[in-house]
Amino acid sequence: MPGERDGAIGEVTTETGTVVHITPKELRHIAAAAFVGTALEWYDYFLFGTAAAIVFNRLFFSALNPTAAVLAALATFGVGFAARPIGAFLFGIIGDRVGRRPTLIMTIIFIGTATGLIGVLPTYVDVGILAPTLLVLLRLFQGLAVGGEWGGATTIAIEHAPAKRRARYAALVQVGSPAGTLLSSGVFALVLLLPPEVFDAWGWRLAFLAAFPMLLVALWIRLKVEESPVFKELVRLDKRAKVPALDVFTKSWRRLIVAVAAAFLGVGGFYVMNTFVVSYVTNTLGGDRQIVVNATLIAAVVQIAVILVFGRVAEKIGPGRVTFWGGIATAVAAWPLFALIDTNSPVAITLAVTVGIGLLTITYAVTGALLTELFPAEQRYSGVSLGYNIAGALSGFLPFLATWLINASGTTASWPAVVILVVISLITAVGGIVGERLRVKDQAIVYED
């Protein structure tokens, strides 16, 4: 019975009457494990995005003219996103067949290792074409692992949480994103203080090498995590799908489309307001790169507050409705935000980046809660990972597309970025309102507060 075990917030009752007690301490540990892995994941990805905009174009693509070098570096950034759906497919199968816990241990090791190795890569001056080739390979490896990370972290977090509190615990996983931004932007802000020649020689490498000690901390925390009680019940009742990822495509493809749409703005919008803006201000407007990097730090703090607030709001009105209104608000604000950025004023740029990222974070805050309730437990790891990472694959080339359109137009106007942001915002708004109607209750376990 509830309260039978001291400190329990409730009990988890399976279909056959088996009781699994969940204590606040256990739930906090699960949330911490999911958070720390997501923070490392996004530290790596944000770091690569910033480096692609201000480092890789000069050190790994130096044989190209400046514009072509920027495009090549941003394309390399996008390559990792292209690999993510493949990783989602592969790790989704492992997560739904072998278990959430062992899969998440694998993904965190792969992500941290790939990022750390970028810090020891030779540059184009050292080994020629081999340098960008190795960079692309590590980016692909990183993308494969990331494809299985977020979906698994979100799944294991909500499968330990009471049904009425799932949105807030899914939101805690999302806090890993701004935490990763703070870490990566903070580290880059520090290394940018080095003299330019020192920064180019070895300073930028420090940010990537820092992934190794972060990996050890994340792995230590994650090894203590218990397997999801939902997955244990699937095993006991022999309800695991043979190839769950294929089931998502054949049996739940409509839900997958909705998941992709609902996740689009939270991922793609961020890279428009972060990676593209860093490149645009630095390379097109000729602004100070330090200003944009500092702006992302302020925006990350705002993100944390937005995520925590709207995680609770989603418990009241539903994550789909939150997603809808977040998408509409971002679409309305797109043009004013880029009008501010085009002034090239440090204050205006900082305000635009902060407000823009804050608005799109409304949808991102509840992405985990919405996507996990779109798929049944036996397809959940695969469905959530595929939905989120297909959206990521579509998003990864948005900075490249916006930059290419600006150069093709022969002007420095930011209208391509405005159009892109409006389109993906409206797609996500539709995904949110449809997704709210498709939410399903967990078929394996019922939580009682």
C-alpha positions as CSV (number, residue, x, y, z in Angstrom):
1,M,0.0,0.0,0.0
2,P,1.2,3.6,-0.5
3,G,3.4,4.8,2.3
4,E,4.2,1.2,3.3
5,R,7.8,2.0,2.7
6,D,9.2,4.9,4.6
7,G,9.9,7.9,2.3
8,A,8.0,6.5,-0.7
9,I,6.2,9.0,-2.8
10,G,3.9,6.2,-3.9
11,E,4.0,2.8,-5.4
12,V,4.1,1.5,-8.9
13,T,1.5,-1.3,-9.5
14,T,2.0,-3.6,-12.5
15,E,-0.7,-5.3,-14.5
16,T,-0.3,-8.4,-12.4
17,G,-0.4,-6.7,-9.0
18,T,3.4,-6.6,-8.4
19,V,4.3,-3.5,-6.4
20,V,7.5,-1.5,-7.0
21,H,8.1,1.3,-4.5
22,I,9.7,4.6,-5.7
23,T,11.3,6.9,-3.2
24,P,12.2,10.6,-3.7
25,K,15.9,9.7,-3.4
26,E,15.7,7.1,-6.1
27,L,13.7,9.4,-8.4
28,R,16.2,12.3,-7.8
29,H,19.0,10.0,-8.7
30,I,17.4,8.9,-11.9
31,A,16.7,12.5,-12.8
32,A,20.4,13.4,-12.1
33,A,21.6,10.5,-14.2
34,A,19.4,11.6,-17.1
35,F,20.4,15.2,-16.7
36,V,24.1,14.7,-16.5
37,G,24.2,12.6,-19.7
38,T,22.1,15.1,-21.6
39,A,24.3,18.0,-20.3
40,L,27.4,16.2,-21.7
41,E,25.6,15.4,-24.9
42,W,24.7,19.1,-25.5
43,Y,28.0,20.4,-24.2
44,D,29.6,18.4,-27.1
45,Y,27.1,19.5,-29.7
46,F,27.0,23.2,-28.7
47,L,30.8,23.2,-28.6
48,F,31.1,21.7,-32.1
49,G,28.5,24.3,-33.4
50,T,30.4,27.2,-31.9
51,A,33.8,25.9,-33.1
52,A,32.3,25.2,-36.6
53,A,31.4,28.9,-36.8
54,I,34.6,30.5,-35.6
55,V,37.4,27.9,-35.6
56,F,37.0,24.9,-38.0
57,N,36.5,27.1,-41.0
58,R,40.0,28.6,-40.6
59,L,41.9,25.6,-39.3
60,F,40.4,22.6,-41.1
61,F,39.1,24.2,-44.3
62,S,41.9,26.8,-44.8
63,A,42.4,25.8,-48.5
64,L,39.0,27.3,-49.3
65,N,38.0,30.9,-49.7
66,P,36.5,32.4,-46.5
67,T,32.8,32.0,-47.6
68,A,33.3,28.4,-48.8
69,A,35.2,27.6,-45.6
70,V,32.3,28.8,-43.4
71,L,29.9,26.8,-45.5
72,A,32.1,23.7,-45.3
73,A,32.4,24.0,-41.5
74,L,28.6,24.4,-41.1
75,A,28.0,21.5,-43.4
76,T,30.3,19.4,-41.2
77,F,28.2,20.5,-38.2
78,G,25.1,19.3,-40.1
79,V,26.6,15.9,-40.9
80,G,26.3,14.9,-37.2
81,F,22.6,15.5,-37.4
82,A,22.3,13.4,-40.5
83,A,23.8,10.5,-38.5
84,R,21.4,10.9,-35.6
85,P,18.3,9.0,-37.1
86,I,20.6,6.1,-37.8
87,G,21.8,6.1,-34.2
88,A,18.2,6.4,-33.0
89,F,17.3,3.4,-35.0
90,L,20.2,1.3,-33.8
91,F,20.2,2.3,-30.1
92,G,16.4,2.3,-30.1
93,I,16.4,-1.4,-30.9
94,I,19.0,-2.0,-28.1
95,G,17.1,0.2,-25.6
96,D,13.7,-1.5,-26.3
97,R,15.2,-5.0,-26.4
98,V,18.2,-5.1,-24.1
99,G,17.3,-2.3,-21.7
100,R,17.3,1.5,-21.1
101,R,20.2,1.4,-18.7
102,P,23.0,-0.5,-20.7
103,T,22.1,1.5,-23.8
104,L,22.6,4.8,-22.0
105,I,25.9,3.7,-20.6
106,M,27.1,2.9,-24.2
107,T,25.9,6.2,-25.6
108,I,27.5,8.4,-23.0
109,I,30.9,6.7,-23.5
110,F,30.7,7.1,-27.3
111,I,29.7,10.8,-27.1
112,G,32.4,11.8,-24.6
113,T,35.2,9.8,-26.4
114,A,34.4,11.3,-29.8
115,T,34.3,14.9,-28.5
116,G,37.6,14.5,-26.6
117,L,39.4,13.1,-29.6
118,I,38.5,16.2,-31.6
119,G,40.7,18.0,-29.3
120,V,43.8,16.1,-30.5
121,L,43.1,16.2,-34.2
122,P,45.8,17.6,-36.5
123,T,44.8,20.7,-38.6
124,Y,44.8,21.1,-42.4
125,V,48.3,22.7,-42.2
126,D,49.6,19.5,-40.5
127,V,48.1,16.7,-42.6
128,G,46.1,18.3,-45.4
129,I,42.8,16.8,-46.5
130,L,43.1,14.1,-43.8
131,A,42.3,16.7,-41.1
132,P,38.7,17.6,-42.3
133,T,38.2,13.9,-43.1
134,L,38.9,12.9,-39.5
135,L,36.8,15.7,-38.2
136,V,33.8,14.5,-40.3
137,L,34.3,10.9,-39.1
138,L,34.3,11.9,-35.5
139,R,31.3,14.1,-36.1
140,L,29.5,11.1,-37.6
141,F,30.4,8.9,-34.7
142,Q,29.2,11.6,-32.3
143,G,26.0,11.9,-34.2
144,L,25.3,8.2,-34.0
145,A,25.7,8.1,-30.3
146,V,23.6,11.3,-29.7
147,G,20.9,9.6,-31.7
148,G,20.3,7.2,-28.8
149,E,21.1,9.5,-25.9
150,W,18.3,12.0,-25.4
151,G,15.5,9.5,-26.2
152,G,16.8,7.0,-23.7
153,A,17.5,9.6,-21.0
154,T,13.9,11.0,-21.3
155,T,12.4,7.5,-21.4
156,I,14.1,6.2,-18.3
157,A,13.3,9.4,-16.4
158,I,9.6,9.4,-17.1
159,E,9.3,5.6,-16.6
160,H,10.5,6.0,-13.0
161,A,8.2,9.0,-12.3
162,P,4.5,9.0,-11.2
163,A,2.2,9.7,-14.1
164,K,1.0,13.0,-12.8
165,R,4.6,14.2,-12.4
166,R,6.1,13.0,-15.6
167,A,6.2,16.4,-17.3
168,R,8.3,18.0,-14.6
169,Y,10.8,15.1,-14.6
170,A,11.0,15.1,-18.4
171,A,11.7,18.9,-18.1
172,L,14.6,18.2,-15.7
173,V,16.2,16.2,-18.5
174,Q,15.8,19.2,-20.8
175,V,17.7,21.4,-18.3
176,G,20.7,19.5,-19.5
177,S,20.5,21.4,-22.7
178,P,21.1,24.9,-21.3
179,A,23.5,23.4,-18.8
180,G,25.5,22.1,-21.8
181,T,25.3,25.6,-23.4
182,L,26.6,27.2,-20.2
183,L,29.5,24.8,-20.0
184,S,30.4,25.0,-23.7
185,S,29.9,28.8,-24.1
186,G,31.6,29.4,-20.8
187,V,34.6,27.4,-21.7
188,F,34.8,29.0,-25.1
189,A,34.4,32.5,-23.5
190,L,37.4,31.7,-21.4
191,V,39.7,30.3,-24.1
192,L,38.8,33.3,-26.4
193,L,40.5,35.4,-23.8
194,L,43.8,33.9,-24.9
195,P,45.9,35.7,-27.5
196,P,44.6,34.9,-31.1
197,E,47.8,33.0,-32.0
198,V,47.6,30.9,-28.8
199,F,43.9,30.2,-29.3
200,D,44.5,29.0,-32.8
201,A,47.5,26.9,-31.8
202,W,46.1,25.0,-28.9
203,G,43.6,27.1,-26.9
204,W,40.5,25.9,-28.7
205,R,41.5,22.2,-28.0
206,L,41.1,22.7,-24.2
207,A,37.3,22.9,-24.6
208,F,37.2,19.6,-26.4
209,L,39.6,17.8,-24.1
210,A,37.5,18.8,-21.1
211,A,35.0,16.2,-22.4
212,F,37.1,13.4,-20.9
213,P,36.8,14.3,-17.2
214,M,33.2,15.2,-17.8
215,L,32.6,11.7,-19.2
216,L,34.1,10.1,-16.1
217,V,31.7,12.0,-13.8
218,A,28.7,11.2,-16.1
219,L,29.6,7.6,-16.3
220,W,30.0,7.3,-12.5
221,I,26.5,8.7,-11.9
222,R,24.9,6.7,-14.7
223,L,26.3,3.4,-13.5
224,K,24.3,3.7,-10.3
225,V,21.0,3.9,-12.1
226,E,18.4,1.1,-11.8
227,E,16.7,-0.3,-14.9
228,S,13.3,1.2,-15.7
229,P,10.4,-0.7,-13.9
230,V,8.4,-0.3,-17.1
231,F,11.1,-2.2,-19.1
232,K,11.4,-4.8,-16.4
233,E,7.7,-5.5,-16.7
234,L,7.9,-5.7,-20.5
235,V,10.6,-8.4,-20.1
236,R,8.6,-10.3,-17.5
237,L,5.4,-10.3,-19.6
238,D,7.4,-11.0,-22.8
239,K,6.0,-7.9,-24.5
240,R,9.2,-6.6,-26.1
241,A,8.9,-6.1,-29.9
242,K,11.4,-8.0,-32.0
243,V,12.4,-5.0,-34.0
244,P,10.8,-2.0,-32.2
245,A,12.2,0.6,-34.6
246,L,10.5,-1.1,-37.5
247,D,7.2,-1.2,-35.6
248,V,7.4,2.5,-35.2
249,F,7.6,2.9,-39.0
250,T,5.0,0.4,-39.8
251,K,2.5,0.6,-37.0
252,S,3.0,4.1,-35.5
253,W,4.2,6.1,-38.5
254,R,1.5,8.8,-38.0
255,R,2.6,9.3,-34.4
256,L,6.2,9.5,-35.6
257,I,5.4,12.3,-38.0
258,V,3.7,14.2,-35.2
259,A,6.7,13.6,-32.9
260,V,9.1,15.0,-35.6
261,A,6.9,18.1,-36.1
262,A,6.5,18.7,-32.3
263,A,10.3,18.5,-31.7
264,F,11.3,20.5,-34.8
265,L,11.4,24.0,-33.2
266,G,13.1,23.0,-30.0
267,V,16.0,21.6,-32.0
268,G,16.0,23.5,-35.2
269,G,15.0,26.9,-33.8
270,F,17.9,26.7,-31.3
271,Y,20.4,26.2,-34.1
272,V,19.0,29.1,-36.0
273,M,19.2,31.4,-33.0
274,N,22.6,30.0,-31.8
275,T,24.8,28.5,-34.5
276,F,23.5,30.5,-37.4
277,V,23.5,33.8,-35.4
278,V,27.1,33.2,-34.2
279,S,28.2,32.7,-37.8
280,Y,26.0,35.5,-39.2
281,V,27.2,38.2,-36.8
282,T,30.8,37.1,-37.0
283,N,31.2,36.5,-40.7
284,T,28.5,38.5,-42.4
285,L,28.0,41.5,-40.1
286,G,31.6,41.6,-39.0
287,G,30.6,41.8,-35.4
288,D,32.5,40.6,-32.3
289,R,32.2,36.9,-31.8
290,Q,32.6,37.3,-28.1
291,I,29.3,39.3,-27.9
292,V,27.3,36.4,-29.4
293,V,29.0,33.8,-27.2
294,N,28.2,35.9,-24.1
295,A,24.6,36.2,-25.3
296,T,24.2,32.5,-25.4
297,L,25.3,32.3,-21.8
298,I,22.6,34.7,-20.7
299,A,20.1,32.9,-22.9
300,A,21.0,29.6,-21.3
301,V,20.1,31.0,-17.8
302,V,16.8,32.1,-19.1
303,Q,16.3,28.6,-20.7
304,I,16.6,26.9,-17.3
305,A,13.9,29.1,-15.8
306,V,11.6,28.6,-18.8
307,I,12.0,24.9,-18.8
308,L,11.2,24.5,-15.1
309,V,8.2,26.8,-15.3
310,F,6.6,25.2,-18.4
311,G,7.3,21.7,-17.2
312,R,4.9,22.5,-14.4
313,V,2.4,24.3,-16.8
314,A,2.3,21.1,-19.0
315,E,1.0,19.2,-16.0
316,K,-2.0,21.5,-15.9
317,I,-2.9,22.1,-19.5
318,G,-1.0,19.3,-21.3
319,P,2.4,19.4,-23.2
320,G,0.7,19.5,-26.6
321,R,-1.0,22.8,-25.8
322,V,2.2,24.3,-24.4
323,T,3.9,23.3,-27.6
324,F,1.2,24.9,-29.7
325,W,1.4,28.3,-28.0
326,G,5.2,28.2,-27.8
327,G,5.3,27.7,-31.6
328,I,2.9,30.6,-32.3
329,A,4.8,33.0,-30.0
330,T,8.1,32.2,-31.7
331,A,6.7,32.6,-35.2
332,V,5.3,36.1,-34.3
333,A,8.6,37.2,-32.8
334,A,10.9,36.0,-35.6
335,W,11.1,39.1,-37.7
336,P,11.5,41.6,-34.8
337,L,14.3,39.4,-33.4
338,F,16.3,39.4,-36.6
339,A,15.7,43.1,-37.1
340,L,17.4,43.6,-33.8
341,I,20.3,41.4,-34.8
342,D,20.8,43.3,-38.1
343,T,21.5,46.5,-36.1
344,N,24.8,44.8,-35.1
345,S,24.4,46.5,-31.7
346,P,25.8,44.4,-28.8
347,V,22.8,45.2,-26.6
348,A,20.3,44.4,-29.4
349,I,22.0,41.1,-30.3
350,T,22.1,40.0,-26.7
351,L,18.4,40.9,-26.3
352,A,17.4,39.1,-29.5
353,V,19.3,35.9,-28.8
354,T,18.0,35.8,-25.2
355,V,14.3,36.4,-26.1
356,G,14.4,34.2,-29.2
357,I,15.9,31.2,-27.4
358,G,13.6,31.8,-24.4
359,L,10.5,31.6,-26.6
360,L,11.5,28.5,-28.5
361,T,12.4,26.9,-25.2
362,I,8.7,26.9,-24.3
363,T,8.2,24.0,-26.8
364,Y,11.5,22.4,-25.9
365,A,10.6,22.3,-22.2
366,V,7.8,19.8,-22.9
367,T,9.1,17.9,-25.9
368,G,10.1,14.9,-23.7
369,A,6.8,14.8,-21.9
370,L,4.8,14.9,-25.2
371,L,7.0,12.5,-27.2
372,T,7.1,9.8,-24.5
373,E,3.3,9.8,-24.4
374,L,2.9,9.4,-28.1
375,F,4.3,5.8,-28.1
376,P,3.5,2.6,-26.2
377,A,6.1,1.3,-23.8
378,E,7.4,-1.4,-26.2
379,Q,8.2,1.2,-28.9
380,R,9.0,4.1,-26.6
381,Y,12.8,4.3,-26.7
382,S,12.8,3.8,-30.5
383,G,9.8,6.1,-31.1
384,V,11.0,9.0,-29.0
385,S,14.6,8.7,-30.3
386,L,13.5,8.5,-33.9
387,G,11.1,11.4,-33.7
388,Y,13.5,13.7,-31.9
389,N,16.5,12.8,-34.1
390,I,14.7,12.9,-37.4
391,A,13.8,16.5,-36.4
392,G,17.5,16.9,-35.5
393,A,18.6,15.7,-38.9
394,L,16.3,18.1,-40.7
395,S,17.5,20.9,-38.3
396,G,21.2,20.3,-38.6
397,F,21.5,21.9,-42.0
398,L,19.4,25.0,-41.3
399,P,22.4,27.2,-40.4
400,F,24.0,26.1,-43.7
401,L,20.8,26.8,-45.6
402,A,20.3,30.2,-44.1
403,T,23.9,31.2,-44.8
404,W,23.8,29.9,-48.3
405,L,20.6,31.8,-49.1
406,I,22.1,35.0,-47.8
407,N,25.2,34.6,-49.9
408,A,23.1,33.6,-52.9
409,S,20.9,36.8,-52.5
410,G,24.0,39.0,-52.6
411,T,22.9,41.0,-49.6
412,T,23.5,40.9,-45.8
413,A,19.8,40.8,-45.0
414,S,18.7,38.1,-42.6
415,W,15.3,37.4,-44.2
416,P,16.2,33.7,-45.0
417,A,16.6,33.0,-41.3
418,V,13.3,34.8,-40.5
419,V,11.4,32.6,-43.0
420,I,13.1,29.4,-41.8
421,L,12.2,30.2,-38.1
422,V,8.6,31.1,-38.9
423,V,8.1,27.9,-40.9
424,I,9.5,25.5,-38.3
425,S,7.6,27.3,-35.6
426,L,4.3,26.8,-37.3
427,I,5.1,23.1,-38.1
428,T,5.8,22.6,-34.4
429,A,2.6,24.4,-33.4
430,V,0.6,22.0,-35.5
431,G,2.5,19.0,-34.1
432,G,1.7,20.1,-30.6
433,I,-2.0,20.5,-31.0
434,V,-2.3,17.1,-32.9
435,G,0.0,15.4,-30.4
436,E,-2.1,16.5,-27.5
437,R,-5.0,14.5,-29.0
438,L,-2.8,11.4,-29.5
439,R,-1.4,11.1,-26.0
440,V,-1.6,7.5,-24.6
441,K,-1.3,6.2,-21.1
442,D,1.5,3.8,-20.2
443,Q,0.3,0.3,-21.1
444,A,2.7,-1.5,-18.8
445,I,2.5,0.3,-15.5
446,V,0.1,2.6,-13.6
447,Y,1.6,5.0,-11.0
448,E,-0.3,5.8,-7.9
449,D,0.6,8.9,-5.8
